[in-house]
Amino acid sequence: MENPAQGGASECLTGKYDADELTANSADIQAAARAIETGLALLPDPMRAAPILSRRLTIPQNTWLAETGLLALPRSETELVTSDALSCVQAGEPIPPFISVRDAAVSWATFASPAESRAYLAAIWNRLSEKERQGFVRAAKKKSRQS
């Protein structure tokens, strides 16, 4: 994403929403302003402010707010902020299982971000032999037919 402050154009996430989803009446704007003000009062802890904003703003409004905030930053800061924010929502590395390996894997996958899931799946897939890959695909197809 280019930073408009640096002269670039951006492909914004908010472009996926209709204008009606992003527009608000004056009461909505006042409520959003109060939510943001409350969130700012909780500085420097965004983990405390986030639930307030998620309850009081719509998903398109939160998307716009996040994207606008990132676009207001210099590129170097944008990369640091997004990296920090993503680290707060990722599952991290799987821990050694204290329960069965399968249960530990299911537990980790529940909390893993899509990027983490894809990265671990790709790494595991690359370690499998061709025979193991074929068996995995057969089992996955069988499981999807049962669902």
Secondary structure, DSSP 4 states (H G I P E B T S, - for coil): ---GGGT-----GGGGS-HHHH---HHHHHHHHHHHHHHHHTTT-HHHHHHHHHHHS-HHHHHHHHHHHHHTS-HHHHHHHHHHHHHHHS--SPPPPSS-HHHHHHHHHHH--HHHHHHHHHHHHHHS-HHHHHHHHHHHHHHHHH-
